[in-house]
Amino acid sequence: MANSAQARKRARQGEKRRKQNAGRRSLLRTRIKQVVLAIEAGEKEKAQAAYVLAVPVIDTMARSSLIHRNKAARHKSRLNARIKALP
C-alpha cells in the first residue's frame, strides 16, 4: 500500500487512467470488430462505412499511446486490404 502522499496520489491517478484506457480500448476493439464483421458478411459498402468510422479512433488511440503507431498502421492497412479484396 502507498504510504506517502505522493504515492497515494499516483495510485489514484493510475487507477483513473486505467479505467479511461479500458473504455478507450473497448471502443477501439468494437470499431475494428464492426469492420471485420461487415467484411465477413461480404458487404463492401457497409465495411467501407465502418472503416471510415474506425480510422479516426485508431489514430486517436495511437496518438494517445494506447497502442503503438505501427500497430495502428498495421490495423488500418490490413482492414483496407481486406475491403479492397471484396468483390
N, CA, C and O atoms as a GROMACS GRO file, in nm:
protein
  348
    1MET      N    1   0.085  -0.119   0.000
    1MET     CA    2   0.000   0.000   0.000
    1MET      C    3   0.089   0.124   0.000
    1MET      O    4   0.196   0.126   0.061
    2ALA      N    5   0.042   0.226  -0.069
    2ALA     CA    6   0.117   0.351  -0.078
    2ALA      C    7   0.117   0.421   0.058
    2ALA      O    8   0.013   0.435   0.122
    3ASN      N    9   0.235   0.465   0.100
    3ASN     CA   10   0.247   0.527   0.232
    3ASN      C   11   0.258   0.679   0.226
    3ASN      O   12   0.200   0.747   0.310
    4SER      N   13   0.330   0.732   0.131
    4SER     CA   14   0.346   0.877   0.124
    4SER      C   15   0.228   0.939   0.048
    4SER      O   16   0.155   0.871  -0.024
    5ALA      N   17   0.212   1.068   0.068
    5ALA     CA   18   0.104   1.140   0.000
    5ALA      C   19   0.123   1.132  -0.151
    5ALA      O   20   0.026   1.115  -0.226
    6GLN      N   21   0.247   1.144  -0.196
    6GLN     CA   22   0.275   1.138  -0.338
    6GLN      C   23   0.239   1.002  -0.396
    6GLN      O   24   0.182   0.992  -0.505
    7ALA      N   25   0.273   0.897  -0.324
    7ALA     CA   26   0.245   0.761  -0.371
    7ALA      C   27   0.094   0.735  -0.374
    7ALA      O   28   0.044   0.668  -0.464
    8ARG      N   29   0.022   0.789  -0.274
    8ARG     CA   30  -0.124   0.772  -0.273
    8ARG      C   31  -0.186   0.843  -0.392
    8ARG      O   32  -0.276   0.789  -0.457
    9LYS      N   33  -0.138   0.964  -0.422
    9LYS     CA   34  -0.191   1.039  -0.535
    9LYS      C   35  -0.162   0.966  -0.666
    9LYS      O   36  -0.249   0.956  -0.752
   10ARG      N   37  -0.040   0.915  -0.681
   10ARG     CA   38  -0.004   0.842  -0.803
   10ARG      C   39  -0.089   0.717  -0.819
   10ARG      O   40  -0.124   0.679  -0.931
   11ALA      N   41  -0.123   0.653  -0.708
   11ALA     CA   42  -0.209   0.534  -0.714
   11ALA      C   43  -0.349   0.573  -0.761
   11ALA      O   44  -0.410   0.502  -0.841
   12ARG      N   45  -0.400   0.687  -0.710
   12ARG     CA   46  -0.531   0.735  -0.754
   12ARG      C   47  -0.528   0.769  -0.902
   12ARG      O   48  -0.620   0.734  -0.976
   13GLN      N   49  -0.423   0.837  -0.946
   13GLN     CA   50  -0.412   0.876  -1.086
   13GLN      C   51  -0.401   0.753  -1.176
   13GLN      O   52  -0.460   0.748  -1.284
   14GLY      N   53  -0.326   0.655  -1.130
   14GLY     CA   54  -0.309   0.533  -1.208
   14GLY      C   55  -0.440   0.458  -1.225
   14GLY      O   56  -0.468   0.405  -1.333
   15GLU      N   57  -0.518   0.452  -1.121
   15GLU     CA   58  -0.648   0.384  -1.127
   15GLU      C   59  -0.743   0.457  -1.221
   15GLU      O   60  -0.814   0.394  -1.300
   16LYS      N   61  -0.744   0.589  -1.213
   16LYS     CA   62  -0.829   0.671  -1.301
   16LYS      C   63  -0.788   0.649  -1.447
   16LYS      O   64  -0.875   0.630  -1.533
   17ARG      N   65  -0.659   0.650  -1.475
   17ARG     CA   66  -0.608   0.630  -1.610
   17ARG      C   67  -0.640   0.490  -1.661
   17ARG      O   68  -0.673   0.472  -1.778
   18ARG      N   69  -0.630   0.389  -1.572
   18ARG     CA   70  -0.659   0.251  -1.610
   18ARG      C   71  -0.804   0.237  -1.656
   18ARG      O   72  -0.832   0.170  -1.756
   19LYS      N   73  -0.896   0.302  -1.584
   19LYS     CA   74  -1.037   0.296  -1.621
   19LYS      C   75  -1.063   0.366  -1.755
   19LYS      O   76  -1.140   0.317  -1.837
   20GLN      N   77  -0.999   0.481  -1.776
   20GLN     CA   78  -1.015   0.553  -1.902
   20GLN      C   79  -0.960   0.470  -2.018
   20GLN      O   80  -1.022   0.460  -2.123
   21ASN      N   81  -0.843   0.411  -1.996
   21ASN     CA   82  -0.782   0.330  -2.102
   21ASN      C   83  -0.866   0.208  -2.136
   21ASN      O   84  -0.874   0.168  -2.252
   22ALA      N   85  -0.930   0.149  -2.034
   22ALA     CA   86  -1.013   0.031  -2.058
   22ALA      C   87  -1.131   0.067  -2.149
   22ALA      O   88  -1.165  -0.009  -2.239
   23GLY      N   89  -1.192   0.181  -2.125
   23GLY     CA   90  -1.303   0.226  -2.209
   23GLY      C   91  -1.259   0.256  -2.350
   23GLY      O   92  -1.327   0.221  -2.447
   24ARG      N   93  -1.145   0.321  -2.364
   24ARG     CA   94  -1.092   0.355  -2.496
   24ARG      C   95  -1.053   0.229  -2.572
   24ARG      O   96  -1.078   0.219  -2.692
   25ARG      N   97  -0.991   0.135  -2.502
   25ARG     CA   98  -0.950   0.010  -2.566
   25ARG      C   99  -1.073  -0.068  -2.615
   25ARG      O  100  -1.070  -0.129  -2.721
   26SER      N  101  -1.180  -0.064  -2.537
   26SER     CA  102  -1.304  -0.129  -2.575
   26SER      C  103  -1.362  -0.066  -2.702
   26SER      O  104  -1.407  -0.137  -2.792
   27LEU      N  105  -1.362   0.067  -2.708
   27LEU     CA  106  -1.410   0.138  -2.826
   27LEU      C  107  -1.328   0.100  -2.950
   27LEU      O  108  -1.383   0.076  -3.057
   28LEU      N  109  -1.197   0.094  -2.933
   28LEU     CA  110  -1.108   0.056  -3.043
   28LEU      C  111  -1.141  -0.083  -3.095
   28LEU      O  112  -1.155  -0.102  -3.216
   29ARG      N  113  -1.154  -0.177  -3.006
   29ARG     CA  114  -1.184  -0.315  -3.045
   29ARG      C  115  -1.322  -0.325  -3.111
   29ARG      O  116  -1.340  -0.401  -3.206
   30THR      N  117  -1.418  -0.249  -3.060
   30THR     CA  118  -1.552  -0.250  -3.117
   30THR      C  119  -1.551  -0.199  -3.260
   30THR      O  120  -1.613  -0.260  -3.348
   31ARG      N  121  -1.482  -0.088  -3.285
   31ARG     CA  122  -1.476  -0.030  -3.420
   31ARG      C  123  -1.408  -0.126  -3.518
   31ARG      O  124  -1.454  -0.142  -3.631
   32ILE      N  125  -1.300  -0.190  -3.474
   32ILE     CA  126  -1.231  -0.286  -3.560
   32ILE      C  127  -1.321  -0.405  -3.588
   32ILE      O  128  -1.328  -0.454  -3.701
   33LYS      N  129  -1.391  -0.452  -3.485
   33LYS     CA  130  -1.479  -0.567  -3.500
   33LYS      C  131  -1.594  -0.537  -3.595
   33LYS      O  132  -1.636  -0.626  -3.669
   34GLN      N  133  -1.646  -0.414  -3.594
   34GLN     CA  134  -1.754  -0.377  -3.685
   34GLN      C  135  -1.709  -0.387  -3.830
   34GLN      O  136  -1.786  -0.431  -3.916
   35VAL      N  137  -1.586  -0.347  -3.857
   35VAL     CA  138  -1.533  -0.356  -3.993
   35VAL      C  139  -1.517  -0.503  -4.031
   35VAL      O  140  -1.556  -0.543  -4.141
   36VAL      N  141  -1.460  -0.582  -3.942
   36VAL     CA  142  -1.436  -0.723  -3.970
   36VAL      C  143  -1.566  -0.798  -3.995
   36VAL      O  144  -1.575  -0.880  -4.087
   37LEU      N  145  -1.666  -0.770  -3.916
   37LEU     CA  146  -1.795  -0.838  -3.934
   37LEU      C  147  -1.859  -0.802  -4.068
   37LEU      O  148  -1.918  -0.888  -4.134
   38ALA      N  149  -1.847  -0.676  -4.109
   38ALA     CA  150  -1.901  -0.635  -4.238
   38ALA      C  151  -1.826  -0.703  -4.352
   38ALA      O  152  -1.885  -0.741  -4.453
   39ILE      N  153  -1.695  -0.717  -4.336
   39ILE     CA  154  -1.613  -0.784  -4.439
   39ILE      C  155  -1.654  -0.931  -4.449
   39ILE      O  156  -1.671  -0.983  -4.559
   40GLU      N  157  -1.669  -0.996  -4.335
   40GLU     CA  158  -1.705  -1.138  -4.334
   40GLU      C  159  -1.845  -1.161  -4.392
   40GLU      O  160  -1.872  -1.267  -4.448
   41ALA      N  161  -1.932  -1.062  -4.377
   41ALA     CA  162  -2.066  -1.072  -4.435
   41ALA      C  163  -2.065  -1.042  -4.584
   41ALA      O  164  -2.165  -1.065  -4.653
   42GLY      N  165  -1.952  -0.992  -4.634
   42GLY     CA  166  -1.940  -0.963  -4.776
   42GLY      C  167  -2.006  -0.833  -4.818
   42GLY      O  168  -2.034  -0.814  -4.937
   43GLU      N  169  -2.030  -0.744  -4.725
   43GLU     CA  170  -2.097  -0.616  -4.754
   43GLU      C  171  -1.992  -0.507  -4.768
   43GLU      O  172  -1.950  -0.447  -4.668
   44LYS      N  173  -1.951  -0.481  -4.890
   44LYS     CA  174  -1.841  -0.388  -4.915
   44LYS      C  175  -1.874  -0.245  -4.872
   44LYS      O  176  -1.791  -0.179  -4.810
   45GLU      N  177  -1.994  -0.197  -4.905
   45GLU     CA  178  -2.031  -0.060  -4.870
   45GLU      C  179  -2.037  -0.041  -4.718
   45GLU      O  180  -1.990   0.059  -4.665
   46LYS      N  181  -2.095  -0.139  -4.652
   46LYS     CA  182  -2.105  -0.133  -4.506
   46LYS      C  183  -1.966  -0.139  -4.443
   46LYS      O  184  -1.938  -0.070  -4.344
   47ALA      N  185  -1.879  -0.220  -4.499
   47ALA     CA  186  -1.742  -0.233  -4.448
   47ALA      C  187  -1.666  -0.101  -4.466
   47ALA      O  188  -1.592  -0.059  -4.377
   48GLN      N  189  -1.685  -0.037  -4.582
   48GLN     CA  190  -1.619   0.092  -4.605
   48GLN      C  191  -1.669   0.198  -4.509
   48GLN      O  192  -1.590   0.279  -4.459
   49ALA      N  193  -1.799   0.199  -4.482
   49ALA     CA  194  -1.856   0.296  -4.388
   49ALA      C  195  -1.802   0.272  -4.248
   49ALA      O  196  -1.770   0.367  -4.177
   50ALA      N  197  -1.791   0.146  -4.208
   50ALA     CA  198  -1.738   0.112  -4.076
   50ALA      C  199  -1.590   0.148  -4.068
   50ALA      O  200  -1.542   0.191  -3.963
   51TYR      N  201  -1.518   0.130  -4.178
   51TYR     CA  202  -1.374   0.162  -4.183
   51TYR      C  203  -1.354   0.312  -4.164
   51TYR      O  204  -1.262   0.355  -4.094
   52VAL      N  205  -1.439   0.392  -4.228
   52VAL     CA  206  -1.430   0.538  -4.216
   52VAL      C  207  -1.449   0.581  -4.070
   52VAL      O  208  -1.386   0.676  -4.025
   53LEU      N  209  -1.535   0.510  -3.998
   53LEU     CA  210  -1.555   0.540  -3.856
   53LEU      C  211  -1.440   0.488  -3.770
   53LEU      O  212  -1.409   0.547  -3.666
   54ALA      N  213  -1.378   0.380  -3.812
   54ALA     CA  214  -1.273   0.317  -3.732
   54ALA      C  215  -1.140   0.392  -3.740
   54ALA      O  216  -1.067   0.398  -3.641
   55VAL      N  217  -1.108   0.448  -3.856
   55VAL     CA  218  -0.976   0.510  -3.876
   55VAL      C  219  -0.947   0.623  -3.776
   55VAL      O  220  -0.839   0.622  -3.716
   56PRO      N  221  -1.037   0.718  -3.754
   56PRO     CA  222  -1.005   0.823  -3.656
   56PRO      C  223  -0.987   0.769  -3.514
   56PRO      O  224  -0.906   0.820  -3.438
   57VAL      N  225  -1.062   0.665  -3.480
   57VAL     CA  226  -1.048   0.605  -3.347
   57VAL      C  227  -0.911   0.540  -3.335
   57VAL      O  228  -0.844   0.556  -3.233
   58ILE      N  229  -0.870   0.466  -3.437
   58ILE     CA  230  -0.739   0.401  -3.435
   58ILE      C  231  -0.628   0.505  -3.424
   58ILE      O  232  -0.534   0.489  -3.346
   59ASP      N  233  -0.640   0.612  -3.502
   59ASP     CA  234  -0.538   0.718  -3.500
   59ASP      C  235  -0.533   0.787  -3.363
   59ASP      O  236  -0.425   0.817  -3.313
   60THR      N  237  -0.648   0.811  -3.304
   60THR     CA  238  -0.653   0.876  -3.173
   60THR      C  239  -0.586   0.789  -3.067
   60THR      O  240  -0.514   0.839  -2.981
   61MET      N  241  -0.610   0.659  -3.072
   61MET     CA  242  -0.550   0.568  -2.974
   61MET      C  243  -0.399   0.561  -2.992
   61MET      O  244  -0.326   0.546  -2.894
   62ALA      N  245  -0.353   0.571  -3.115
   62ALA     CA  246  -0.208   0.572  -3.140
   62ALA      C  247  -0.147   0.702  -3.089
   62ALA      O  248  -0.039   0.701  -3.030
   63ARG      N  249  -0.215   0.813  -3.112
   63ARG     CA  250  -0.165   0.943  -3.066
   63ARG      C  251  -0.156   0.948  -2.914
   63ARG      O  252  -0.065   1.010  -2.859
   64SER      N  253  -0.252   0.884  -2.846
   64SER     CA  254  -0.253   0.887  -2.700
   64SER      C  255  -0.171   0.773  -2.640
   64SER      O  256  -0.176   0.750  -2.519
   65SER      N  257  -0.096   0.702  -2.726
   65SER     CA  258  -0.006   0.594  -2.683
   65SER      C  259  -0.077   0.477  -2.620
   65SER      O  260  -0.017   0.402  -2.542
   66LEU      N  261  -0.204   0.460  -2.651
   66LEU     CA  262  -0.275   0.342  -2.602
   66LEU      C  263  -0.230   0.220  -2.682
   66LEU      O  264  -0.218   0.110  -2.628
   67ILE      N  265  -0.204   0.242  -2.811
   67ILE     CA  266  -0.141   0.140  -2.894
   67ILE      C  267  -0.024   0.206  -2.968
   67ILE      O  268  -0.020   0.328  -2.981
   68HIS      N  269   0.068   0.126  -3.014
   68HIS     CA  270   0.184   0.178  -3.086
   68HIS      C  271   0.140   0.226  -3.224
   68HIS      O  272   0.047   0.172  -3.283
   69ARG      N  273   0.209   0.327  -3.275
   69ARG     CA  274   0.171   0.382  -3.406
   69ARG      C  275   0.186   0.280  -3.518
   69ARG      O  276   0.110   0.284  -3.615
   70ASN      N  277   0.282   0.190  -3.506
   70ASN     CA  278   0.297   0.087  -3.609
   70ASN      C  279   0.181  -0.012  -3.604
   70ASN      O  280   0.138  -0.062  -3.708
   71LYS      N  281   0.132  -0.040  -3.485
   71LYS     CA  282   0.016  -0.130  -3.473
   71LYS      C  283  -0.107  -0.064  -3.535
   71LYS      O  284  -0.187  -0.131  -3.599
   72ALA      N  285  -0.121   0.066  -3.514
   72ALA     CA  286  -0.234   0.138  -3.574
   72ALA      C  287  -0.225   0.132  -3.726
   72ALA      O  288  -0.326   0.107  -3.793
   73ALA      N  289  -0.106   0.154  -3.780
   73ALA     CA  290  -0.088   0.149  -3.925
   73ALA      C  291  -0.116   0.009  -3.978
   73ALA      O  292  -0.176  -0.007  -4.084
   74ARG      N  293  -0.073  -0.092  -3.905
   74ARG     CA  294  -0.095  -0.230  -3.946
   74ARG      C  295  -0.244  -0.263  -3.950
   74ARG      O  296  -0.291  -0.326  -4.045
   75HIS      N  297  -0.318  -0.220  -3.848
   75HIS     CA  298  -0.463  -0.243  -3.846
   75HIS      C  299  -0.530  -0.178  -3.966
   75HIS      O  300  -0.609  -0.241  -4.036
   76LYS      N  301  -0.497  -0.052  -3.990
   76LYS     CA  302  -0.559   0.021  -4.100
   76LYS      C  303  -0.526  -0.043  -4.234
   76LYS      O  304  -0.612  -0.059  -4.320
   77SER      N  305  -0.401  -0.079  -4.251
   77SER     CA  306  -0.357  -0.138  -4.377
   77SER      C  307  -0.426  -0.272  -4.404
   77SER      O  308  -0.475  -0.296  -4.515
   78ARG      N  309  -0.431  -0.356  -4.305
   78ARG     CA  310  -0.490  -0.489  -4.323
   78ARG      C  311  -0.641  -0.481  -4.345
   78ARG      O  312  -0.696  -0.554  -4.427
   79LEU      N  313  -0.707  -0.393  -4.272
   79LEU     CA  314  -0.852  -0.378  -4.291
   79LEU      C  315  -0.882  -0.325  -4.431
   79LEU      O  316  -0.973  -0.374  -4.499
   80ASN      N  317  -0.805  -0.224  -4.472
   80ASN     CA  318  -0.828  -0.166  -4.604
   80ASN      C  319  -0.801  -0.267  -4.715
   80ASN      O  320  -0.874  -0.271  -4.814
   81ALA      N  321  -0.698  -0.348  -4.699
   81ALA     CA  322  -0.667  -0.451  -4.800
   81ALA      C  323  -0.780  -0.553  -4.808
   81ALA      O  324  -0.815  -0.597  -4.917
   82ARG      N  325  -0.836  -0.589  -4.694
   82ARG     CA  326  -0.947  -0.686  -4.694
   82ARG      C  327  -1.071  -0.626  -4.759
   82ARG      O  328  -1.145  -0.697  -4.828
   83ILE      N  329  -1.095  -0.498  -4.738
   83ILE     CA  330  -1.210  -0.433  -4.800
   83ILE      C  331  -1.192  -0.427  -4.952
   83ILE      O  332  -1.286  -0.454  -5.027
   84LYS      N  333  -1.072  -0.391  -4.996
   84LYS     CA  334  -1.045  -0.383  -5.140
   84LYS      C  335  -1.055  -0.518  -5.208
   84LYS      O  336  -1.087  -0.525  -5.327
   85ALA      N  337  -1.029  -0.625  -5.134
   85ALA     CA  338  -1.034  -0.759  -5.192
   85ALA      C  339  -1.177  -0.810  -5.210
   85ALA      O  340  -1.200  -0.910  -5.279
   86LEU      N  341  -1.274  -0.742  -5.147
   86LEU     CA  342  -1.413  -0.784  -5.161
   86LEU      C  343  -1.461  -0.763  -5.304
   86LEU      O  344  -1.419  -0.667  -5.369
   87PRO      N  345  -1.548  -0.851  -5.353
   87PRO     CA  346  -1.599  -0.834  -5.490
   87PRO      C  347  -1.699  -0.720  -5.501
   87PRO      O  348  -1.750  -0.693  -5.610
   0.00000   0.00000   0.00000
